[in-house]
Amino acid sequence: MKNKIFPPKAKKVQKELVAHNDVRIDNYYWLNNREDQEVLDYLNAENNYTKQMMKHTEGFQKELFEEMKARIKEDDQSVPYKLNGYWYITRFEKGKDYPIYARKKDTIEASEELLFDCNVMAKEHSYFNLGSISISPDNKLAAFSTDTVSRRQYIIQIKNLVTGEIYPEEILNTTGSVTWANDNETIFYSRKDELTLRSHKIFKHKLHDKVEKDTEVFHETDETFNTFVYKTKSRKYIVIGSSSTLTSEYRILDANTPNEEFKLFSKRKRGEEYAIAHYSDSFYILTNKEDAYNFKLQKSSETKTESRYWQDLLPHRKDVLLEDIEIFKDYLVVSEREQGLNKLRIMSWDGKEDYYLPFNSETYTAYTGNNPDFNSDSLRYSFNSLTTPSSVIDYNFKTKAHEIKKEQEVLDKNFNKENYASERIWVGARDGVKVPVSLVYRKDLKKDSGNPLLLYAYGSYGSTIDPYFSSVRLSLLDRGFIYAIAHIRGGEYLGRDWYENGKLLSKMNTYFDFIDCSKHLIEKKYTSEKHLYAYGGSAGGLLMGVVINLNPELYHGILAVVPFVDVVTTMLDDTIPLTTGEYDEWGNPNEKEYYDYMKSYSPYDNVSKQNYPNILVTTGLHDSQVQYWEPAKWVAKLREYKTDNNILLLHTDMDSGHGGASGRFESLKEVALEYAFILDLEGITY
């Protein structure tokens, strides 16, 4: 990679940012304007520099792309599920990037009815995403939403499935989800604030009416909350939800009377979360109220829904996280997590049966799938592990039989899952807490400090990264890499406490956990500083920024994808999408205690004159979650401060946003770039 190409040098325009009598100087604040041609020129210059620096790997990138693509079955389809008399199917055709949605009436052998071909819909767009499809109760209409910019601002339209006509009304700037009332002519949807992109209002639209006449039925005025709308599985209630990081609240309306007023289910109370499911004459409530930090299951009647009427069904347990429930006419299925592992608990309503589905693996992922029918005798769930491709399985409650409906095909004649091994180790963090790490590698790998290892983590929002199978990842494993996931605090891998101890004024635990896991892997000779690589995206990109400020010597290379690195400035700007809803995660820097703490770790504010590892940073110009200027500013400042000759690259996708490219295989080109970057650093070029 040694080359005499010189990187772009961003101009410096001094800007003072003042809060709590503290002055921060931001020389690259000017990059915060995607309409400015000078900004676009700079981003294009960085892209050109990345292209030149990676030019010698272009053939390798293409090889990696083709290799990863070849493992994926192109003419693939989902396992059909039945809803309201129709079997629904999603499929891909060979040579096409986008899904096709279809259905069959009554039986799976019936002739297919095409709903949407996204390959046709995407033709005129460099980015395309079909957000959701919602079928009317009489099966004759489909409300659907599309995003062609990648800002997650969806346009809702309605298609007549009998005639094929798409009605002229277009509802702009929505979250994309649509809920039908039972009259087949009223839909409810959530609209976003134009500036912050916070979903703040629920509207009601009557078929064929002008969109301007849509009725606002709810306005969430608290800027730390988002609002959304859906229909219960029973199809009896339309539900409006409001949620922040710590608090939730719901309103309900009989789906048969869409013009009535919504009724408050139970008033919000700060720090209390709840979620509701309806069946028969009752509501089932998953809640953390009364210090049930790992959640408990309660029940109420339809008429008395305030929290004082809720009765315990499953009490709180301090070692078991209650994650979700699925209700059937004869059974309740409970998704739990204990010691980091998913468990599916089957309980009959008559009290005669209560057991767990057996999973015999040290690290795995299991979760309930699409189960829209109360009357079904089968539970659909998915299972995979670091070494086992994903399976969709139907489990029959009555016969106790498991039927594998589909197993992920890995189209590689050399692939044999028996060639790979996985394990879970426990790392002692600096405060004495044990942090789990899941690892996968080829069985013929010799464990010594010369092995390259890619360590991944996220560690925010209580989002748990389970150990999952990836056919794409085989391109690293088969070239001698170990892949590891650090289940650090900030996620919920070990329960709700694991999350609570990795946010707000305990956020440093997230970063220290990752560093301590890195040191442990080096100490135990899984790898060494010369061969350890780290990878994180979004809030995981923030993680990357912090750890290389604190311990840059531990890593040979870093992949920082859409990284959230300018924490203080972003969290002080309540016009930026997501900011106000994040106060319960990171803290509100308008309060000095949080400002000081945030500033102590914010990657952009703590770049210093020191050596940094080799770094590849990627972002999207239209990203609505992490604005492109954060990584752009960060790279500019790193270029100014770093005292080494290591590689620093910024790649901005000028057509996409937070999720990357929209095509099924286009995103693999981004992965090929990332993999080529670290493989090249290892001297592996084929």
C-alpha positions as CSV (number, residue, x, y, z in Angstrom):
1,M,0.0,0.0,0.0
2,K,3.1,2.3,0.1
3,N,2.5,5.1,-2.3
4,K,3.6,8.7,-2.9
5,I,0.0,9.8,-3.3
6,F,-0.8,12.6,-0.9
7,P,-4.1,12.7,1.0
8,P,-6.5,15.6,0.7
9,K,-5.9,18.4,3.2
10,A,-9.1,19.9,4.5
11,K,-8.9,23.7,5.0
12,K,-9.2,25.0,8.5
13,V,-11.9,27.5,9.4
14,Q,-11.8,28.2,13.1
15,K,-15.2,28.0,14.9
16,E,-15.7,28.5,18.6
17,L,-18.3,26.3,20.2
18,V,-19.2,27.4,23.7
19,A,-21.2,25.6,26.4
20,H,-21.0,25.8,30.2
21,N,-18.3,28.5,29.8
22,D,-16.1,25.9,28.1
23,V,-14.7,26.7,24.6
24,R,-14.1,24.1,22.0
25,I,-12.4,25.0,18.7
26,D,-13.8,23.1,15.7
27,N,-11.7,23.8,12.6
28,Y,-13.7,21.5,10.4
29,Y,-17.2,22.6,11.3
30,W,-17.6,24.0,7.8
31,L,-18.0,20.4,6.4
32,N,-21.5,20.4,7.9
33,N,-23.3,21.4,4.7
34,R,-24.1,18.8,2.1
35,E,-25.4,21.5,-0.3
36,D,-22.0,23.2,-0.4
37,Q,-20.0,22.4,-3.6
38,E,-16.7,22.8,-1.7
39,V,-17.8,20.1,0.8
40,L,-18.8,17.8,-2.0
41,D,-15.4,18.4,-3.7
42,Y,-13.6,17.5,-0.5
43,L,-15.6,14.3,-0.1
44,N,-14.9,13.4,-3.7
45,A,-11.2,14.1,-3.2
46,E,-11.2,11.8,-0.3
47,N,-13.0,9.1,-2.4
48,N,-10.4,9.6,-5.1
49,Y,-7.5,9.2,-2.6
50,T,-9.1,6.0,-1.2
51,K,-9.5,4.7,-4.8
52,Q,-5.8,5.4,-5.6
53,M,-4.5,4.0,-2.3
54,M,-6.6,0.8,-2.8
55,K,-6.0,0.6,-6.6
56,H,-3.6,-2.3,-6.2
57,T,-6.4,-4.3,-4.5
58,E,-9.1,-3.7,-7.1
59,G,-8.6,-7.1,-8.6
60,F,-8.7,-8.7,-5.2
61,Q,-11.8,-6.7,-4.2
62,K,-13.5,-8.0,-7.3
63,E,-12.4,-11.6,-6.5
64,L,-13.7,-11.2,-2.9
65,F,-17.0,-9.8,-4.2
66,E,-17.5,-12.6,-6.7
67,E,-16.6,-15.1,-4.0
68,M,-19.0,-13.8,-1.5
69,K,-21.8,-13.4,-4.1
70,A,-21.2,-17.0,-5.4
71,R,-22.0,-18.4,-1.9
72,I,-25.5,-16.8,-1.9
73,K,-28.3,-18.6,-3.7
74,E,-29.5,-16.0,-6.3
75,D,-32.9,-17.7,-7.1
76,D,-34.0,-17.9,-3.5
77,Q,-37.3,-17.5,-1.7
78,S,-38.6,-17.2,1.8
79,V,-40.6,-19.9,3.6
80,P,-44.3,-19.0,2.9
81,Y,-46.5,-17.8,5.8
82,K,-50.3,-17.7,5.8
83,L,-52.2,-14.6,6.7
84,N,-56.0,-14.0,6.3
85,G,-56.4,-16.7,3.6
86,Y,-53.3,-16.0,1.6
87,W,-49.8,-17.5,1.5
88,Y,-47.1,-14.7,1.3
89,I,-43.8,-15.3,-0.4
90,T,-40.7,-13.1,-0.9
91,R,-38.3,-14.3,-3.6
92,F,-35.2,-13.3,-5.5
93,E,-34.5,-14.2,-9.2
94,K,-31.1,-14.9,-10.7
95,G,-29.2,-11.8,-11.8
96,K,-31.6,-9.4,-10.0
97,D,-30.7,-7.2,-7.0
98,Y,-34.1,-6.7,-5.5
99,P,-36.9,-8.8,-4.0
100,I,-40.2,-9.8,-5.6
101,Y,-43.3,-10.0,-3.4
102,A,-46.1,-12.4,-4.2
103,R,-49.0,-14.4,-2.7
104,K,-51.1,-17.4,-3.4
105,K,-54.8,-17.8,-2.3
106,D,-55.8,-20.6,0.1
107,T,-53.1,-23.2,-0.9
108,I,-49.4,-23.1,-1.6
109,E,-50.2,-24.9,-4.9
110,A,-52.4,-22.0,-6.2
111,S,-51.3,-19.7,-9.0
112,E,-49.1,-16.9,-8.0
113,E,-50.3,-13.3,-7.7
114,L,-47.5,-10.7,-8.2
115,L,-47.7,-7.9,-5.6
116,F,-44.5,-5.9,-6.1
117,D,-41.4,-6.4,-8.3
118,C,-38.8,-4.1,-6.7
119,N,-36.4,-4.7,-9.6
120,V,-38.8,-2.8,-11.8
121,M,-39.6,-0.2,-9.2
122,A,-35.9,0.5,-8.6
123,K,-34.9,1.0,-12.2
124,E,-34.8,4.8,-12.3
125,H,-33.1,5.1,-8.9
126,S,-29.5,4.8,-7.6
127,Y,-31.0,3.9,-4.2
128,F,-34.3,2.1,-3.6
129,N,-36.0,0.6,-0.6
130,L,-39.5,-0.8,-0.3
131,G,-40.2,0.0,3.4
132,S,-43.3,-2.0,4.1
133,I,-46.4,-3.6,2.6
134,S,-49.7,-3.6,4.5
135,I,-52.6,-5.5,3.0
136,S,-56.2,-4.4,3.7
137,P,-58.5,-6.7,5.7
138,D,-60.5,-7.6,2.6
139,N,-57.2,-8.5,0.8
140,K,-58.0,-6.1,-2.1
141,L,-55.6,-3.2,-1.4
142,A,-51.9,-2.8,-0.5
143,A,-50.5,0.2,1.2
144,F,-46.8,0.4,0.5
145,S,-43.9,2.8,1.1
146,T,-40.7,3.6,-0.7
147,D,-37.5,5.5,0.0
148,T,-35.3,6.5,-3.0
149,V,-32.9,8.8,-1.2
150,S,-31.8,6.7,1.9
151,R,-32.9,9.3,4.4
152,R,-35.6,6.9,5.8
153,Q,-38.3,9.4,4.7
154,Y,-40.8,7.1,3.1
155,I,-43.6,7.9,0.6
156,I,-46.8,5.9,1.2
157,Q,-49.0,4.9,-1.8
158,I,-51.9,2.5,-2.2
159,K,-52.2,-0.2,-4.9
160,N,-55.4,-1.9,-6.0
161,L,-54.5,-5.5,-6.1
162,V,-57.5,-6.4,-8.2
163,T,-56.9,-3.9,-11.0
164,G,-53.2,-3.2,-10.5
165,E,-53.9,0.5,-10.4
166,I,-51.7,2.6,-8.0
167,Y,-53.9,5.4,-6.7
168,P,-52.7,9.0,-7.2
169,E,-52.4,10.0,-3.5
170,E,-48.9,10.2,-2.2
171,I,-48.2,10.7,1.5
172,L,-44.7,12.2,2.0
173,N,-42.2,12.2,4.9
174,T,-43.4,9.1,6.8
175,T,-41.8,6.3,8.7
176,G,-43.1,3.9,6.1
177,S,-45.4,1.8,8.2
178,V,-49.1,1.7,7.5
179,T,-52.0,0.3,9.6
180,W,-55.4,-0.5,8.1
181,A,-58.7,-0.1,10.0
182,N,-61.2,-2.9,9.5
183,D,-63.3,-0.8,7.2
184,N,-60.8,-1.3,4.3
185,E,-60.7,2.4,3.5
186,T,-59.0,4.1,6.5
187,I,-55.2,3.9,7.1
188,F,-53.1,5.3,10.0
189,Y,-49.5,6.3,9.6
190,S,-46.7,8.2,11.4
191,R,-45.3,11.4,10.0
192,K,-41.8,12.8,10.6
193,D,-40.6,16.2,11.6
194,E,-39.0,17.7,8.5
195,L,-35.9,18.9,10.3
196,T,-35.2,16.4,13.0
197,L,-36.8,13.3,11.3
198,R,-38.4,12.4,14.6
199,S,-41.7,10.6,14.1
200,H,-43.9,12.9,16.1
201,K,-47.5,12.7,14.6
202,I,-50.0,10.0,13.8
203,F,-52.4,10.8,10.9
204,K,-55.6,9.2,9.6
205,H,-56.1,9.0,5.8
206,K,-59.3,8.1,4.1
207,L,-59.0,6.3,0.7
208,H,-59.2,8.8,-2.3
209,D,-59.3,11.9,-0.1
210,K,-56.7,14.6,-0.6
211,V,-53.7,14.0,1.6
212,E,-54.0,17.6,2.8
213,K,-57.3,16.6,4.4
214,D,-55.7,13.9,6.5
215,T,-56.6,14.1,10.2
216,E,-54.0,14.4,12.9
217,V,-55.1,11.9,15.6
218,F,-52.0,12.2,17.9
219,H,-49.1,14.5,18.4
220,E,-46.2,13.5,20.6
221,T,-44.9,16.8,21.9
222,D,-42.1,15.4,24.1
223,E,-39.0,15.7,21.9
224,T,-37.3,12.7,23.6
225,F,-40.1,10.4,22.3
226,N,-41.0,8.9,19.0
227,T,-44.5,7.7,18.0
228,F,-45.7,4.8,15.9
229,V,-48.9,2.9,15.1
230,Y,-49.7,-0.8,14.5
231,K,-52.6,-3.3,14.7
232,T,-52.7,-6.1,17.3
233,K,-52.2,-9.7,16.1
234,S,-55.9,-10.2,17.1
235,R,-56.8,-7.5,14.5
236,K,-59.2,-6.0,17.0
237,Y,-57.2,-2.9,18.1
238,I,-55.3,-0.1,16.4
239,V,-52.4,0.9,18.8
240,I,-50.5,4.1,19.0
241,G,-47.2,3.8,20.8
242,S,-44.9,6.4,22.2
243,S,-41.4,5.5,23.4
244,S,-38.2,7.0,24.5
245,T,-35.1,5.1,25.6
246,L,-36.5,4.6,29.1
247,T,-40.3,5.1,28.9
248,S,-43.3,4.0,26.9
249,E,-47.0,4.6,26.6
250,Y,-49.8,3.3,24.4
251,R,-53.3,4.3,23.2
252,I,-55.8,1.9,21.8
253,L,-58.8,2.1,19.4
254,D,-61.2,-0.6,18.2
255,A,-60.2,-1.2,14.6
256,N,-63.9,-1.4,13.6
257,T,-64.5,2.2,14.7
258,P,-61.6,4.3,13.2
259,N,-63.4,7.6,13.7
260,E,-63.7,7.2,17.4
261,E,-61.1,8.6,19.9
262,F,-58.0,6.6,21.0
263,K,-58.1,5.6,24.7
264,L,-55.0,5.9,26.9
265,F,-53.9,2.4,27.9
266,S,-51.8,3.3,30.9
267,K,-50.2,6.7,31.6
268,R,-46.4,7.0,31.1
269,K,-44.2,7.1,34.1
270,R,-40.5,8.0,33.6
271,G,-38.3,4.9,33.7
272,E,-41.1,2.5,33.2
273,E,-41.4,0.6,29.9
274,Y,-44.2,-1.7,28.8
275,A,-45.4,-3.4,25.6
276,I,-48.8,-4.9,25.0
277,A,-50.3,-7.9,23.1
278,H,-54.0,-8.7,22.8
279,Y,-55.8,-12.0,22.9
280,S,-59.4,-12.9,23.5
281,D,-60.7,-10.5,26.2
282,S,-57.3,-9.7,27.7
283,F,-54.1,-7.7,27.2
284,Y,-50.7,-9.2,28.0
285,I,-48.1,-6.7,29.2
286,L,-44.4,-7.0,29.2
287,T,-43.1,-4.4,31.7
288,N,-40.2,-3.4,33.9
289,K,-42.4,-1.5,36.4
290,E,-41.8,-1.8,40.2
291,D,-38.1,-2.4,39.7
292,A,-38.6,-5.5,37.4
293,Y,-35.4,-4.5,35.5
294,N,-35.3,-7.8,33.6
295,F,-39.1,-7.5,32.9
296,K,-42.1,-9.5,33.9
297,L,-45.3,-10.5,32.2
298,Q,-48.6,-9.2,33.5
299,K,-52.2,-9.3,32.3
300,S,-55.2,-7.0,32.3
301,S,-58.8,-7.0,31.1
302,E,-59.8,-5.0,28.0
303,T,-61.7,-2.6,30.0
304,K,-59.4,-1.9,32.9
305,T,-56.0,-1.3,31.4
306,E,-54.4,1.2,33.8
307,S,-51.2,-0.3,35.4
308,R,-52.9,-0.6,38.9
309,Y,-55.1,-3.3,37.4
310,W,-52.3,-5.4,36.0
311,Q,-51.8,-8.9,37.5
312,D,-48.7,-11.0,37.5
313,L,-48.4,-14.0,35.1
314,L,-44.6,-14.4,35.0
315,P,-42.8,-12.7,37.9
316,H,-39.5,-10.9,37.6
317,R,-36.3,-13.0,37.8
318,K,-32.9,-11.3,38.4
319,D,-31.0,-13.8,36.3
320,V,-33.3,-14.1,33.3
321,L,-34.2,-11.4,30.9
322,L,-37.7,-11.6,29.5
323,E,-37.4,-10.4,25.9
324,D,-40.7,-11.1,24.1
325,I,-43.8,-13.3,24.0
326,E,-45.8,-15.0,21.2
327,I,-49.4,-15.9,21.9
328,F,-51.3,-18.9,20.5
329,K,-54.8,-20.2,21.3
330,D,-53.4,-23.1,23.4
331,Y,-49.8,-21.9,24.2
332,L,-47.7,-19.0,25.3
333,V,-44.2,-18.9,23.9
334,V,-41.7,-16.8,26.0
335,S,-38.4,-15.6,24.6
336,E,-35.9,-15.4,27.4
337,R,-32.2,-14.8,27.8
338,E,-30.1,-16.4,30.5
339,Q,-26.3,-16.2,30.7
340,G,-26.3,-14.6,27.3
341,L,-28.1,-17.5,25.6
342,N,-31.5,-17.4,23.9
343,K,-34.2,-19.7,25.3
344,L,-37.6,-20.4,24.0
345,R,-40.1,-21.5,26.7
346,I,-43.3,-23.3,25.8
347,M,-46.2,-22.9,28.3
348,S,-49.7,-24.3,27.8
349,W,-52.5,-22.1,29.0
350,D,-54.0,-25.0,30.9
351,G,-50.9,-25.2,33.0
352,K,-50.0,-28.8,32.1
353,E,-46.9,-28.0,30.1
354,D,-43.9,-25.8,30.8
355,Y,-40.6,-26.6,29.1
356,Y,-37.8,-25.2,27.0
357,L,-36.8,-26.1,23.4
358,P,-33.4,-27.9,23.6
359,F,-30.4,-26.1,22.0
360,N,-27.2,-28.0,22.4
361,S,-24.5,-25.5,21.6
362,E,-22.2,-23.2,23.5
363,T,-22.9,-20.2,21.3
364,Y,-26.0,-19.9,19.1
365,T,-28.9,-17.6,18.2
366,A,-32.6,-18.7,18.4
367,Y,-35.6,-16.4,17.9
368,T,-39.3,-16.7,17.0
369,G,-40.2,-16.0,13.4
370,N,-43.4,-15.0,11.7
371,N,-46.4,-16.4,13.6
372,P,-49.4,-14.4,12.5
373,D,-52.1,-17.1,13.2
374,F,-53.4,-17.6,16.8
375,N,-54.9,-20.9,15.8
376,S,-51.7,-22.5,14.6
377,D,-50.5,-25.7,16.2
378,S,-46.9,-24.8,15.2
379,L,-44.3,-22.3,16.3
380,R,-42.1,-21.0,13.6
381,Y,-38.6,-20.1,14.8
382,S,-35.1,-19.6,13.5
383,F,-31.8,-21.1,14.7
384,N,-28.2,-20.5,13.7
385,S,-24.7,-20.3,15.2
386,L,-21.3,-19.1,14.3
387,T,-20.7,-22.4,12.5
388,T,-24.2,-23.4,11.5
389,P,-26.2,-21.8,8.7
390,S,-29.6,-20.4,9.6
391,S,-32.6,-22.6,9.6
392,V,-36.3,-21.8,9.7
393,I,-38.0,-24.5,11.8
394,D,-41.7,-25.3,12.5
395,Y,-42.2,-26.9,15.9
396,N,-45.5,-28.7,16.5
397,F,-46.9,-28.2,20.0
398,K,-48.9,-31.4,19.9
399,T,-46.5,-33.9,18.4
400,K,-43.3,-32.1,19.6
401,A,-41.8,-32.6,16.2
402,H,-39.4,-30.2,14.6
403,E,-39.7,-29.7,10.8
404,I,-36.9,-27.8,9.1
405,K,-38.7,-25.7,6.5
406,K,-35.6,-24.1,5.1
407,E,-31.8,-24.2,5.7
408,Q,-29.6,-21.5,4.4
409,E,-27.7,-22.8,1.4
410,V,-24.0,-22.0,1.2
411,L,-23.1,-22.4,-2.5
412,D,-19.5,-23.3,-2.1
413,K,-18.4,-26.9,-2.8
414,N,-15.6,-26.5,-0.3
415,F,-17.9,-25.4,2.6
416,N,-18.4,-27.9,5.3
417,K,-19.6,-26.7,8.7
418,E,-17.6,-29.4,10.4
419,N,-14.4,-27.5,9.3
420,Y,-15.1,-24.7,11.7
421,A,-15.1,-24.4,15.5
422,S,-16.7,-21.9,17.8
423,E,-16.2,-21.2,21.5
424,R,-17.2,-18.7,24.2
425,I,-14.6,-17.3,26.6
426,W,-15.0,-15.1,29.6
427,V,-12.7,-12.1,30.0
428,G,-12.0,-10.4,33.4
429,A,-12.6,-6.7,32.9
430,R,-10.6,-4.2,35.0
431,D,-13.4,-3.8,37.5
432,G,-13.7,-7.6,38.0
433,V,-16.8,-8.1,35.8
434,K,-16.6,-11.1,33.4
435,V,-17.2,-10.2,29.8
436,P,-18.2,-13.0,27.3
437,V,-16.5,-13.2,23.9
438,S,-17.8,-15.5,21.1
439,L,-15.2,-16.7,18.6
440,V,-15.2,-18.7,15.3
441,Y,-12.3,-20.0,13.3
442,R,-11.2,-23.0,11.2
443,K,-10.5,-26.1,13.1
444,D,-7.1,-26.5,11.5
445,L,-6.0,-23.1,12.8
446,K,-3.0,-23.2,15.2
447,K,-3.6,-20.9,18.1
448,D,-0.5,-18.6,18.2
449,S,0.1,-14.9,18.3
450,G,0.6,-14.7,14.6
451,N,-3.1,-15.3,13.8
452,P,-5.0,-12.3,12.4
453,L,-8.2,-11.6,14.4
454,L,-11.1,-9.3,13.7
455,L,-12.9,-8.2,16.9
456,Y,-16.4,-6.8,16.5
457,A,-18.7,-5.1,19.0
458,Y,-21.6,-2.6,19.2
459,G,-22.4,-2.0,22.9
460,S,-25.2,0.6,22.9
461,Y,-29.0,1.0,23.3
462,G,-29.3,-2.4,24.9
463,S,-28.9,-3.9,21.4
464,T,-27.5,-7.4,21.7
465,I,-25.2,-8.8,19.0
466,D,-25.9,-12.5,19.1
467,P,-23.4,-15.0,17.6
468,Y,-24.8,-15.6,14.1
469,F,-23.7,-17.4,11.0
470,S,-22.4,-15.4,8.0
471,S,-21.4,-16.9,4.6
472,V,-19.7,-13.6,3.8
473,R,-17.4,-14.0,6.8
474,L,-16.0,-17.3,5.4
475,S,-13.8,-15.1,3.1
476,L,-11.9,-14.2,6.3
477,L,-12.1,-17.5,8.1
478,D,-10.8,-19.4,5.1
479,R,-7.8,-17.1,4.9
480,G,-6.8,-17.8,8.4
481,F,-8.7,-15.1,10.4
482,I,-10.3,-15.6,13.7
483,Y,-13.6,-13.7,14.0
484,A,-14.7,-12.6,17.5
485,I,-17.7,-10.8,18.9
486,A,-17.2,-9.0,22.3
487,H,-20.5,-8.9,24.2
488,I,-19.6,-5.8,26.0
489,R,-21.7,-3.7,28.4
490,G,-24.2,-1.4,26.8
491,G,-25.9,-4.3,25.1
492,E,-28.3,-6.7,26.9
493,Y,-26.4,-10.0,26.4
494,L,-26.3,-10.6,30.1
495,G,-29.6,-8.9,31.0
496,R,-30.9,-5.4,31.6
497,D,-28.1,-4.6,34.1
498,W,-25.6,-5.3,31.4
499,Y,-27.2,-2.4,29.5
500,E,-27.7,-0.1,32.4
501,N,-24.0,-0.4,33.3
502,G,-22.9,0.7,29.8
503,K,-24.7,4.0,29.3
504,L,-25.0,7.5,30.6
505,L,-22.3,8.1,33.3
506,S,-21.2,4.5,33.1
507,K,-20.5,4.6,29.3
508,M,-16.8,4.2,29.8
509,N,-17.4,0.5,30.8
510,T,-18.4,-0.2,27.2
511,Y,-15.0,1.1,25.9
512,F,-12.9,-0.4,28.7
513,D,-14.6,-3.8,28.2
514,F,-13.6,-3.8,24.5
515,I,-10.0,-2.8,25.3
516,D,-9.8,-5.5,28.1
517,C,-11.1,-8.1,25.7
518,S,-8.5,-7.0,23.1
519,K,-5.7,-7.3,25.7
520,H,-7.0,-10.7,26.8
521,L,-7.0,-12.1,23.3
522,I,-3.4,-10.9,22.9
523,E,-2.3,-12.2,26.3
524,K,-3.8,-15.7,25.5
525,K,-2.1,-15.7,22.2
526,Y,-5.2,-15.8,20.0
527,T,-3.4,-12.9,18.2
528,S,-1.0,-10.0,18.7
529,E,-0.9,-6.3,18.4
530,K,0.5,-6.7,14.9
531,H,-2.5,-8.9,13.8
532,L,-5.5,-7.6,15.8
533,Y,-8.2,-5.7,13.9
534,A,-11.3,-4.0,15.3
535,Y,-14.6,-3.3,13.6
536,G,-17.6,-1.3,14.6
537,G,-20.4,0.6,12.9
538,S,-22.6,3.6,14.0
539,A,-22.5,3.6,17.9
540,G,-19.9,0.8,17.3
541,G,-18.0,3.3,15.2
542,L,-18.0,5.6,18.3
543,L,-16.5,2.6,20.2
544,M,-13.7,2.4,17.5
545,G,-13.0,6.1,17.9
546,V,-12.6,5.9,21.7
547,V,-10.5,2.8,21.8
548,I,-7.9,4.1,19.3
549,N,-7.7,7.3,21.3
550,L,-7.0,5.4,24.5
551,N,-5.0,2.4,23.3
552,P,-4.0,2.8,19.6
553,E,-1.1,0.4,20.1
554,L,-3.3,-2.6,20.5
555,Y,-4.6,-2.6,16.9
556,H,-3.0,-3.0,13.5
557,G,-6.1,-1.9,11.6
558,I,-9.6,-0.4,12.3
559,L,-12.8,-0.5,10.3
560,A,-15.1,2.3,11.4
561,V,-18.4,2.2,9.5
562,V,-20.8,5.2,9.7
563,P,-19.1,6.2,13.0
564,F,-20.8,8.4,15.5
565,V,-17.7,10.3,16.6
566,D,-18.6,14.0,17.2
567,V,-20.7,13.2,20.3
568,V,-20.7,16.5,22.1
569,T,-21.5,18.8,19.1
570,T,-24.2,16.4,17.8
571,M,-25.9,16.0,21.2
572,L,-25.9,19.8,21.7
573,D,-27.7,20.3,18.4
574,D,-31.4,19.3,18.8
575,T,-32.1,20.0,15.1
576,I,-30.1,16.9,14.1
577,P,-32.2,13.7,13.6
578,L,-32.3,11.5,16.7
579,T,-30.6,13.9,19.1
580,T,-33.4,14.6,21.6
581,G,-34.4,10.9,21.7
582,E,-30.8,10.0,22.7
583,Y,-30.6,11.9,25.9
584,D,-31.5,8.9,28.0
585,E,-28.7,6.9,26.3
586,W,-25.8,9.3,26.3
587,G,-27.1,12.1,28.6
588,N,-28.1,15.6,27.9
589,P,-25.0,17.8,27.5
590,N,-27.1,20.9,28.3
591,E,-26.4,19.7,31.8
592,K,-22.8,20.2,32.8
593,E,-22.3,16.8,34.4
594,Y,-23.1,15.0,31.1
595,Y,-21.3,17.6,29.0
596,D,-18.1,17.0,30.9
597,Y,-18.4,13.2,30.8
598,M,-19.3,13.1,27.1
599,K,-16.4,15.4,26.3
600,S,-14.0,13.1,28.2
601,Y,-14.6,10.3,25.6
602,S,-15.9,11.9,22.4
603,P,-13.5,10.7,19.7
604,Y,-13.4,13.9,17.7
605,D,-12.7,16.0,20.8
606,N,-10.0,13.7,22.0
607,V,-7.9,13.2,18.9
608,S,-4.3,13.8,20.0
609,K,-0.7,13.9,18.7
610,Q,0.1,10.2,18.7
611,N,0.4,7.2,16.5
612,Y,-2.9,5.7,15.3
613,P,-3.5,2.3,13.6
614,N,-4.3,1.9,9.9
615,I,-7.9,3.1,9.5
616,L,-10.7,2.8,6.9
617,V,-13.7,5.0,7.6
618,T,-17.0,4.7,5.6
619,T,-20.1,6.8,5.5
620,G,-23.1,7.8,3.4
621,L,-23.9,11.3,2.2
622,H,-27.6,10.9,3.0
623,D,-27.2,9.2,6.3
624,S,-30.1,10.1,8.6
625,Q,-28.7,8.4,11.7
626,V,-25.1,9.5,11.8
627,Q,-24.6,12.6,9.6
628,Y,-21.7,12.2,7.1
629,W,-19.9,15.2,8.4
630,E,-19.0,13.4,11.7
631,P,-16.6,10.9,10.0
632,A,-15.5,13.5,7.5
633,K,-14.4,15.9,10.2
634,W,-12.9,13.1,12.3
635,V,-10.7,12.0,9.4
636,A,-9.6,15.6,8.7
637,K,-8.6,16.0,12.3
638,L,-6.9,12.6,12.4
639,R,-4.9,13.6,9.4
640,E,-3.8,16.8,11.1
641,Y,-2.8,15.2,14.4
642,K,-1.6,11.7,13.8
643,T,2.2,11.2,14.1
644,D,2.5,8.0,12.1
645,N,2.7,7.0,8.4
646,N,-0.2,4.5,8.7
647,I,-3.0,4.5,6.2
648,L,-6.1,6.6,6.8
649,L,-8.9,6.4,4.3
650,L,-12.4,7.9,4.0
651,H,-15.0,6.5,1.6
652,T,-18.3,8.3,1.3
653,D,-21.1,6.6,-0.6
654,M,-22.6,9.6,-2.4
655,D,-25.8,7.8,-3.2
656,S,-26.8,6.1,0.1
657,G,-27.3,6.5,3.8
658,H,-26.9,4.6,7.1
659,G,-27.6,1.1,5.8
660,G,-25.4,1.4,2.8
661,A,-26.2,0.4,-0.8
662,S,-29.7,-0.8,-1.4
663,G,-29.1,-3.6,-3.9
664,R,-28.9,-7.2,-2.7
665,F,-25.3,-7.6,-3.8
666,E,-24.2,-4.0,-4.1
667,S,-23.5,-3.9,-0.3
668,L,-21.1,-6.8,-0.8
669,K,-18.8,-4.4,-2.7
670,E,-18.5,-2.3,0.5
671,V,-17.7,-5.5,2.4
672,A,-15.1,-6.4,-0.2
673,L,-13.4,-3.1,0.2
674,E,-13.3,-3.5,4.0
675,Y,-12.0,-7.1,3.8
676,A,-9.5,-6.2,1.2
677,F,-8.2,-3.4,3.4
678,I,-7.4,-5.6,6.4
679,L,-6.4,-8.7,4.3
680,D,-3.9,-6.4,2.4
681,L,-2.5,-5.2,5.8
682,E,-1.9,-8.8,6.6
683,G,-0.1,-9.4,3.3
684,I,-2.9,-11.7,2.1
685,T,-3.7,-10.7,-1.5
686,Y,-5.5,-13.7,-3.0
